[in-house]
Amino acid sequence: PVMLYTERDGNGTVYYRKSDGLVCIVVNFVSIGAKTEKVFGTLPEELRPEHDVIGYGWSRGTSNSIGQVAVNVDGTVAGWCSIASTRYFCGSICYPLP
């Protein structure tokens, strides 16, 4: 896997991996603001989807909530959560390469 993003303290990370024609992105324990998109980085051009792709995200802890992990056609990888999450936002997404 290739690291796309890491929190300053090194705890929260976002990785991507290409395998068998799929791109998989995993978001682990990052901080994210309430109802605010957080951009984690941009994928290389050869790993970008044909269409915007959205997967599930969630925050666990004292207040569990839902969110999303998105990859746009320009390669931007971002997360969104319904409540502020300090170090507990997670999610994943996989999509086929064109």
Secondary structure as the mmCIF struct_conf table of DSSP 4:
data_model
#
loop_
_struct_conf.conf_type_id
_struct_conf.id
_struct_conf.beg_label_comp_id
_struct_conf.beg_label_asym_id
_struct_conf.beg_label_seq_id
_struct_conf.end_label_comp_id
_struct_conf.end_label_asym_id
_struct_conf.end_label_seq_id
STRN STRN1 VAL A 2 THR A 6
TURN_TY1_P TURN_TY1_P1 ARG A 8 ASP A 9
BEND BEND1 GLY A 10 GLY A 10
STRN STRN2 THR A 13 SER A 19
TURN_TY1_P TURN_TY1_P2 ASP A 20 GLY A 21
STRN STRN3 LEU A 22 ILE A 32
STRN STRN4 ALA A 34 ALA A 34
TURN_TY1_P TURN_TY1_P3 LYS A 35 LYS A 35
STRN STRN5 LYS A 38 THR A 42
HELX_RH_3T_P HELX_RH_3T_P1 GLU A 45 LEU A 47
BEND BEND2 GLU A 50 HIS A 51
STRN STRN6 VAL A 53 SER A 59
BEND BEND3 GLY A 61 SER A 63
STRN STRN7 SER A 65 VAL A 71
TURN_TY1_P TURN_TY1_P4 VAL A 73 ASP A 74
STRN STRN8 THR A 76 CYS A 81
BEND BEND4 SER A 82 ILE A 83
STRN STRN9 SER A 85 PRO A 96
#
